[in-house]
Structures are given as structure tokens and as C-alpha cells.
Amino acid sequence: MAINLYCKLPFGQWHRSNPEVIKLAGLIGRSVNSVSFKLVNFASLDPSLKARGIKGAVNASKLDAVIWNEFYNNWEDRAFESEKLWAKFEHKPVEALVDLSDIEIKEGKEKERIVKVRVNQSFFRSMVLASYNFSCCITGIQTTGLLVGSHIVPWAADKENRLNPRNGLCLNALHDKAFDLHLFSIQPDLKIVLSRRLKKEKKNKFIEENFIQFEGKRITEPRKFLPDEKFLVQHNRAFNERNV
């Protein structure tokens, strides 16, 4: 539950006065200080923070490392297990964490499968938005309802990294769709590159304001869970194939 919360909180929000930290402490019967320290311990194990020269705490235990590695190497199952734990401690079914009103499902394995997918998708979005401080990494839009946890490598293309937050970008809905359609890509140096199709419409004011002006600029980096270069390279490859 602590590593689940670590993933969902913005960088640096692990202090003891954070209501979410206080809530977790109350749920599991631990002191607020101990929960706060545990979150900082996880920060010291985060490779994306290490890459930025942020060391975090120096007293992370071997068990902290075990839990981190279990989670980091199996996002699909560990994320869902941690969400089930949260639901259990809050005395509600895990399906209550997501909206299922748009589909008709019966009890049984099919319901379990759909619930797991929806819960995990919600968890991925929470992680990615928190990493980017709830702000579109291109436009800076902060209207939460317009923000998407966008996959760099599509959900269907890489099962092992569906929930890996380093396979995510916080984009607004328009740029999320354009990114999926390879109308633009983000290079490993985090600079934006546009497709020929968009460049041909440079006289269109809407295209100019929403795309052309951003070409060659770097996205706003997340405070944690930096995009993994290998995922950006894969998206770039597909982008180039579609824009020869």
C-alpha cells in the first residue's frame, strides 16, 4: 500500500502533513512519521530519480528493495494487488475504484478480467499525472479532466510495460490522440518532432497554435518516472515509418 501511494503522489509530497500520508497511516495502524519515512525510502530506490542525481534516504532496508523490485518488475499484477489492498482496508470492493457503467458484464472470470484492466488503467493514469504534477508536458494545461496518461508504446503492443510509468506521458486529450496517430513524436532528447502532414497545414491557425509552435521544443520533464529512452526510440521508429 505504501509503494502504491508512492507511485500516485507527486515528487516531494511524501511528508507527514500530506492528507494522503495521514490517511494511509490511519488505515494500516502505523505512525504518520513511519509512513512518510517509508515513502522516502522508496524514493531512494527509484532509478529515474537516481538518474537525476537525487539519492533520497540512505536507510532503505533490504525488504524495501525486495518490495520495490517485485513491484517494478511486475506492474500488471502488483498494481492490481495493491489496489485490492487499498479497497479492502477502506471496506469496499475493488470495482468501486472505477466506473463500469459504460459496459454490461456478468459475474465470473470475465468480470474479474475487465475490473483488473480498468483498475490498472486508472492506476497508470494516476501515476503518470502525478509524475508530471498534473500538467500536460507539452502545453502546460492543468485541467485534470482533459489530461490523459498516454502510453508511449501502445497498451496492446507491450503487455509487460502496460503499467510501467516510464512508458507514460501526461498529455491533453488532443495531443494524446495526435501522438497515438504518429502526427508527432518525442525524440530521446525529449524534443518534439512533427509529421509532414501537420507541417503542410502550418497556415492553419489551429494547427499553428496547437502543434507548429511546439516543434523542436523539449517537453516538460516529469519530476519522477522519466520516459524510458527505449520506449521513445520505439515510438520514433514507428513515427518515421509513417512519415517517409
C-alpha positions as CSV (number, residue, x, y, z in Angstrom):
1,M,0.0,0.0,0.0
2,A,2.9,2.3,0.7
3,I,4.5,1.8,-2.7
4,N,1.1,2.2,-4.3
5,L,0.9,5.6,-2.6
6,Y,4.5,6.5,-3.6
7,C,3.6,6.0,-7.2
8,K,0.5,8.1,-7.0
9,L,1.9,11.1,-5.2
10,P,3.8,14.0,-6.9
11,F,7.5,14.2,-6.3
12,G,8.3,15.5,-2.8
13,Q,4.8,15.1,-1.5
14,W,5.7,12.3,0.9
15,H,5.8,14.5,4.0
16,R,3.9,13.8,7.2
17,S,1.4,16.7,6.7
18,N,0.1,15.3,3.4
19,P,-3.5,14.1,4.0
20,E,-2.9,11.0,1.9
21,V,0.1,10.0,4.0
22,I,-2.0,10.6,7.2
23,K,-4.8,8.5,5.7
24,L,-2.6,5.6,4.9
25,A,-1.1,5.7,8.4
26,G,-4.6,5.5,9.9
27,L,-5.7,2.7,7.6
28,I,-2.7,0.4,8.5
29,G,-2.3,1.5,12.1
30,R,1.2,3.0,11.8
31,S,2.6,6.4,12.7
32,V,2.5,9.1,10.2
33,N,6.2,9.5,10.5
34,S,6.9,5.8,9.7
35,V,4.7,6.0,6.6
36,S,6.5,9.2,5.5
37,F,9.9,7.6,6.0
38,K,8.8,4.5,4.1
39,L,7.9,6.6,1.1
40,V,11.2,8.4,1.2
41,N,12.9,5.0,1.3
42,F,11.2,4.0,-1.9
43,A,12.4,7.3,-3.5
44,S,16.0,6.2,-2.8
45,L,15.3,3.1,-4.9
46,D,13.7,4.9,-7.9
47,P,16.1,4.6,-10.8
48,S,14.6,7.6,-12.6
49,L,15.4,9.8,-9.5
50,K,18.9,8.3,-9.3
51,A,19.4,9.3,-13.0
52,R,18.7,12.9,-11.9
53,G,21.2,12.7,-9.1
54,I,18.6,12.5,-6.4
55,K,19.6,10.0,-3.8
56,G,16.7,10.1,-1.3
57,A,17.1,8.4,2.1
58,V,20.1,6.3,2.9
59,N,18.4,3.9,5.3
60,A,16.2,1.8,2.9
61,S,16.0,-1.8,4.1
62,K,16.6,-5.0,2.2
63,L,12.8,-5.6,2.4
64,D,12.2,-2.2,0.9
65,A,14.3,-3.2,-2.1
66,V,12.6,-6.6,-2.4
67,I,9.1,-4.9,-2.5
68,W,10.3,-2.3,-4.9
69,N,11.8,-4.9,-7.3
70,E,8.7,-7.1,-7.1
71,F,6.5,-4.1,-8.0
72,Y,8.9,-2.6,-10.6
73,N,9.3,-5.9,-12.4
74,N,5.6,-6.9,-12.4
75,W,3.5,-3.8,-12.7
76,E,0.5,-5.6,-14.1
77,D,-0.1,-7.9,-11.1
78,R,1.4,-5.9,-8.2
79,A,-0.5,-2.7,-9.1
80,F,-3.8,-4.6,-9.0
81,E,-2.9,-6.4,-5.8
82,S,-2.1,-3.1,-4.1
83,E,-5.3,-1.6,-5.3
84,K,-7.2,-4.5,-3.9
85,L,-5.5,-4.0,-0.6
86,W,-6.5,-0.3,-0.5
87,A,-10.1,-1.3,-1.3
88,K,-10.1,-3.9,1.4
89,F,-8.8,-1.5,4.1
90,E,-11.4,1.0,3.0
91,H,-14.1,-1.7,3.3
92,K,-15.2,-1.6,-0.3
93,P,-15.0,-3.8,-3.4
94,V,-12.1,-3.1,-5.8
95,E,-14.5,-2.5,-8.6
96,A,-15.8,0.5,-6.7
97,L,-12.5,2.2,-7.6
98,V,-13.5,2.6,-11.2
99,D,-16.6,3.4,-13.3
100,L,-18.0,0.4,-15.0
101,S,-21.4,2.0,-16.0
102,D,-20.5,2.1,-19.7
103,I,-20.4,-1.7,-20.1
104,E,-22.6,-4.7,-19.3
105,I,-20.7,-7.5,-17.6
106,K,-21.7,-10.7,-15.8
107,E,-20.2,-12.2,-12.7
108,G,-17.3,-14.6,-13.1
109,K,-13.9,-14.5,-14.8
110,E,-14.9,-12.0,-17.5
111,K,-15.9,-9.5,-14.8
112,E,-12.7,-10.1,-12.9
113,R,-10.6,-9.5,-16.1
114,I,-12.4,-6.3,-17.0
115,V,-12.2,-5.0,-13.5
116,K,-8.5,-5.7,-13.4
117,V,-8.0,-3.9,-16.7
118,R,-10.0,-0.9,-15.6
119,V,-8.4,-0.6,-12.2
120,N,-4.9,-0.9,-13.7
121,Q,-5.6,1.7,-16.4
122,S,-6.8,4.1,-13.6
123,F,-3.7,3.3,-11.6
124,F,-1.5,4.1,-14.6
125,R,-3.2,7.4,-15.2
126,S,-2.8,8.4,-11.6
127,M,0.9,7.5,-11.6
128,V,1.6,9.4,-14.8
129,L,-0.4,12.5,-14.0
130,A,1.3,12.7,-10.6
131,S,4.7,12.4,-12.1
132,Y,4.1,15.4,-14.3
133,N,2.5,17.3,-11.5
134,F,-0.9,17.1,-13.2
135,S,0.2,19.2,-16.1
136,C,0.4,18.4,-19.8
137,C,4.0,18.0,-20.7
138,I,3.6,20.0,-24.0
139,T,1.0,22.7,-23.3
140,G,1.1,23.0,-19.6
141,I,-2.7,22.5,-19.4
142,Q,-3.7,21.6,-15.8
143,T,-7.4,20.9,-16.2
144,T,-7.4,17.3,-14.9
145,G,-10.4,16.2,-16.9
146,L,-8.6,17.0,-20.1
147,L,-5.4,15.1,-19.1
148,V,-4.5,11.6,-20.3
149,G,-1.9,9.1,-19.1
150,S,-0.7,8.5,-22.6
151,H,1.3,5.3,-23.5
152,I,4.5,5.8,-25.5
153,V,4.4,2.2,-26.6
154,P,0.7,1.3,-27.0
155,W,-1.2,-0.8,-24.4
156,A,-1.7,-3.6,-26.8
157,A,1.8,-3.7,-28.1
158,D,3.8,-4.4,-24.9
159,K,2.0,-6.3,-22.2
160,E,4.9,-6.2,-19.8
161,N,5.1,-2.4,-19.8
162,R,1.4,-1.5,-19.9
163,L,1.6,-0.1,-16.4
164,N,5.2,1.0,-16.4
165,P,5.1,4.7,-15.6
166,R,8.2,5.3,-17.7
167,N,6.1,4.3,-20.6
168,G,3.8,7.2,-20.0
169,L,3.4,10.9,-20.8
170,C,0.9,13.3,-19.4
171,L,-0.8,14.8,-22.4
172,N,-4.1,16.6,-23.0
173,A,-6.7,14.7,-25.0
174,L,-5.9,16.4,-28.3
175,H,-2.2,15.7,-28.2
176,D,-2.8,12.2,-26.8
177,K,-4.8,11.4,-29.9
178,A,-2.2,13.0,-32.2
179,F,0.6,11.1,-30.5
180,D,-1.2,7.8,-31.0
181,L,-1.7,8.6,-34.7
182,H,2.0,9.5,-35.0
183,L,1.3,13.0,-36.1
184,F,4.2,13.9,-33.9
185,S,6.7,12.1,-31.8
186,I,9.1,12.9,-28.9
187,Q,12.8,12.1,-29.5
188,P,15.0,10.6,-26.9
189,D,16.3,14.1,-26.1
190,L,12.7,14.9,-25.3
191,K,12.3,17.3,-28.2
192,I,9.1,17.4,-30.2
193,V,9.1,16.5,-33.9
194,L,6.1,17.0,-36.2
195,S,4.9,14.9,-39.1
196,R,4.8,16.2,-42.7
197,R,1.0,16.1,-42.6
198,L,1.0,18.7,-39.8
199,K,3.7,20.8,-41.3
200,K,1.7,21.1,-44.5
201,E,-1.1,22.8,-42.5
202,K,1.2,25.4,-41.0
203,K,-1.1,28.2,-42.3
204,N,-4.0,26.8,-40.3
205,K,-4.2,28.9,-37.2
206,F,-5.4,26.0,-35.1
207,I,-2.5,23.8,-36.2
208,E,-0.1,26.6,-35.7
209,E,-1.2,27.3,-32.1
210,N,-1.5,23.7,-31.1
211,F,1.4,22.0,-32.9
212,I,3.7,24.1,-35.1
213,Q,4.8,26.4,-32.3
214,F,6.0,23.4,-30.2
215,E,8.2,21.8,-32.8
216,G,11.8,21.4,-31.7
217,K,10.9,22.3,-28.1
218,R,11.5,20.0,-25.2
219,I,8.6,18.6,-23.2
220,T,8.4,19.5,-19.6
221,E,10.2,16.7,-17.8
222,P,8.4,14.7,-15.0
223,R,9.7,15.0,-11.5
224,K,9.9,11.2,-11.3
225,F,9.5,8.3,-13.7
226,L,11.3,9.9,-16.6
227,P,10.3,8.5,-20.0
228,D,12.5,5.5,-20.8
229,E,14.6,6.1,-23.9
230,K,13.9,2.7,-25.4
231,F,10.1,3.5,-25.5
232,L,10.7,6.8,-27.1
233,V,13.0,5.2,-29.7
234,Q,10.3,2.6,-30.5
235,H,7.7,5.4,-31.0
236,N,10.1,7.4,-33.1
237,R,10.7,4.3,-35.3
238,A,7.0,3.9,-35.9
239,F,6.7,7.7,-36.5
240,N,9.5,7.7,-39.1
241,E,8.0,4.7,-40.9
242,R,4.7,6.6,-41.3
243,N,6.4,9.8,-42.4
244,V,8.8,8.7,-45.1
